[in-house]
Every structure is written in structure tokens, then in C-alpha cells.
Amino acid sequence: TQECVENRVNLLKRCDPSATEFDIYGDEKGACGEPFTSTQKLAVGNMQSNIAESLNPKSRMSPAYDAYKDFSITELQVADILTAWVDRGRDKFGFDLRYATCEWMVENLETVIQSVVPPTHPRAFKGASNTSPLAIVALVFSAITITFTICTVCAMWHKHQKGAIGRAAQIEFLVLLLVGLFLVSIGSLLLALEPSK
């Protein structure tokens, strides 16, 4: 019976050197044969491929197949449901089996949830703080680089207005280098900052 399975001796405690006599031999309610294996689950063969190949991204993210795959019920639990169905004794419209199944589900909801829902659910995200010394150094260097780039552009513009820069200086190439340096320094500044929500 299910009561026997629930009172079975824990094998890890049985091998523990500090185990008591009760831990080794257990309760008499748990003295029965080997536990039943889970019954086989039947499913449509292409259920997993339909979810994986769906064009709808929400259905691809759905945990329905994983929940179905992880759910199992033993023969003893099925026997409990069928016993509750027979004990009701009145099946006028054929809903007693559904009622017995729902009643069993309510009584064993914690067990079902533990077997289906992963222990890490719901996930708690821990935000990493960016106030490390390396982040502060990156902020300082990016600020210095931005300032240096802006000063270089201003100095180059001032010399270009005076005509001090000759035609052979390739100003377009110099501007391209300064724009690249400016964008890299802006990127490093944004990377070093703590992200906002």
C-alpha cells in the first residue's frame, strides 16, 4: 500500500554508522515488498517535436512537455484513485472518476509539485554590484579617454581653421581614428556603469 511505501526505511540512514535500531529496521508499517515502479506514460509521438519546431516563440518556451515528462504516478497511487472512485458508489453521469482524481490531486498536491516543479523555481536573480575596484578604474580611464578625444578634436579643428594643418595630413583618416576612439571610450564607459532597469 501507499502507507507502506511512505514508512519505508531510508537506505542512507540504514548505512549511517550513527543509525539507531529504528533507523536500521524501521516501522512495522513499512515492512512490505519492493516499491512499485511508475506506470508507463503514453503520449503522442510528435509532441516534443511539435513544441520544438513551432513558429510561435511562446510555445517553444512553454515548459509543458518538461512538466509532462517529469510527472509520474505509481501503481499504488492509481489504485488509491480507483478505490476512491469505487467507494463513491454513484456514477450516474460518469463524473465520479474525475471527482476521485481531483480529490486525490488535492490531497497529494505537495508531492506532485515536488516531482514536477524544479527546486530552483521561482528563480531569484541576484544582481551583481559593479562597484568593484576594476569597474572604478574602467570608469576613470574611459572618462580620461573621452576628455582626451574631445580635446584632440578641438585642437585639430582650431589648427585646421588657422590653416596650420597641411593638405598631406590626411584629416579624414585622423577624424576616422578619433571617432573610433570616442566610440570605444563611450562603450567602455557604458560597460563600466551599473545597468538600470
N, C-alpha and C positions, 0 to 999 in steps of 0.2 A: 504494500500500500504506500501511498504518498507519505503517511506518518512515519513509516519505517525508513524511507529514504531521507526524510528530514532529521531523524535521530541517529543516523549512521555515524560511525566513528570516523573522526578526521584522521587520515593516514599520516599527515605531517605531525600531528600530536602524538600518534602512536609510536613513532620512531624517535621522538624527542627524549633525551636522557632524563629530563626533569618531569616526565609524564607521570601522572598519578595512575592508580589502578583503574579509575573510572575512564581516564583518557585512553587507556590501552584496550579495555574490554567494552566500554560504552554502556548505554542503557539497554534494557531488555526490549524496549520498543524498536530499537534499531537492529535487532538480531533477525535478519531475513537474508534472502539470497542476493545475488548481484543486482545492481540497479539496472533498470530497463534502458535500452538505447532510445534515442529520439526517433520518432516516426519519420518516414520519408516525406519530403515536401514535393508536391507536384506543381510545376509552373509551365507556362508557355515557353517553348524553346527559344523564341526570339525576343523575350522580354528584355534581357540585358542589352542586346544589340539595338533594339528599338530606342532605348533610352540613350545609348552612347551615340547613335547616328542621327538623333533628332536635330532638326534645324532650329528648334526653339532652345535658346540658351538656358532658360529657366528649367526646362525638363531635363537637360543634361546635368544641371546642378542638383537635381532632386535626389534626396537620399532614400527614395522609396525602395529601390532594388536592394540597396545595402541593408536596410531595415528588414526587408523580407528575407534576405539571405541569412541574417543573423538570428532571426526568430526561430525558435524550435520549441516543440511541446512533446513531452514524453507520453508513453502509452498509459501510464498511471494517471496523468492529468486528463487525457482523453476519456479514460474510464470514469474519472470523477465527474466530468461534464455529462457523460451519458447516464450515469447513475442519478444525477440531479434531474435530468430530463425524464427518466422513467419514474422517479419519485413524485414528480408533479402530478402525474396521473391524468391530466386533462389536456388533450391535444386536439381541440375542436377545429381550429383553423390552421394548425401546423406551425404555430409560432413558439411552442414550448422549447424546442431545441435552441432557437435563437435566444430565448429568455435565459435558458440554463447556461449558454455560452457567455452571454453578457454578465450574468451573475458571477460566474467563475472568474471572468476577466476583472471584475471589480474587486473581488476578494484577493486576487493574486496580482494586482496591478504593479506593486513594487518589484516583484520577481520578474515580471515581463519587461518592465522598464529597464531593470539592471541588465537583462540579457540583450536588449536591443539598442538602447542608447549608450553611446560610448562614455566612459568615465570622465572624459575631458569636456563633456558638454554641460552647460554652455561654456564656451571658451572665454577666458578672461585675458584680455590683452594688456600687457604691462608696457607702458611707454618708457622708452629709454631716454634718459636725460642727456642732452647734448652739451652739458656744462663741464665736460672733461677738459683737462689742460690742452689736449691736442685740438679740440674744437676752438678754444680761445686763441691758440696760436694761428690756426687757419683763418679765423676772423680777422686778426691783426694783419696777417700777411696779405689777405685779399683786399682789405681796406687800403694798405700801403700801395698795392699794385694798382688799384683803381685810381688813387690820387696821383701816382706817378704817370699813369697813362694819360689822364686828363691834363696834367701839367705839360707833358711832352707834346700833346696835340695843340695846346695853346701856344707853346713856344714855337712849334713848327708853323702854325698859322701866322704868328706875328712876324717870323722871318720871311715867310712867303709874301706877306703884304709889303715888306720893305724891299723885296727883290733880292735878298741875301742868298736865297737858295737857287742854284743854277738849274738849267734845263736838264742836265745829265744826272740829276739826283734821283730820278725815278720816284716822284712823290706818290704816284698811285700805289706803288709797291709798299712804300713806307706807311701809307694810310691803311692798306690792307693788313699789314702786320700789327698796327696799333689797334685796329678794330678787333682782330683776333685776340690780342692780349686783353683788351677790355672785356670781351665776351667771356673769356676763360676766367678772368678775375671775378666777374659778376656771378658766374656759375659756381665758383668755389665759395663765394660769399653766401649764396643761397643754400649750398650744400651744408655749410657750417652752421647755419641758423637752425633753430628748433622749429620743426614744421607745425603749422597751425591746423586746426580742424576745418 
